[in-house]
Amino acid sequence: MTLKKLPKPVPALIIMMLILGITACGVGGPSKAERLGKDMQDAAASVPGVKDAQVHVNMNTSGNFITAKLTGTGSEHAALAQALEEALPAMLEKTTDLDSGSFSVSIFSPDDSVSVSAGDLGYAGGTSLADFREYFLNRP
């Protein structure tokens, strides 16, 4: 029995398969957490009085954790409170696919000298996403 050399196309085929395998790993688009974070940022940024929104969503086996920092257009407490009051329902509506999780949010003046949290709007609950939704999505 004699050993034959492999034809030249075999190494090229192997290289092509490796390239396709590597590039296929990166395909798929943003994760569910990234999409939710972007949707919540867009919802908050669309509210008058909100200059910027940074939302971080972490979804893992321990649960869903959402933190949001909004930046208002002004520095008056009342204006920031109004912006947060309008932004919360818009943001929370994006979370209806989540059964549970924790949520924290505050809005700050552009220079970070003034801040307003959900507690300043009368919310006395904890960080439960369900409690936030129940309070802010069912208000008259």
Protein Blocks (a to p, Z undefined) as FASTA:
>chain_A
ZZddddfklmmmmmmmmmmmmmmmmggbjafklmmmmmmmmmmmmpghiabdcddddddf
kbccdddddddfbfbfklmmmmmmmmmmmmmmmmmmpmbdcdddddddfklpaccdfkln
opabdfbfklmmmmmmmcZZ
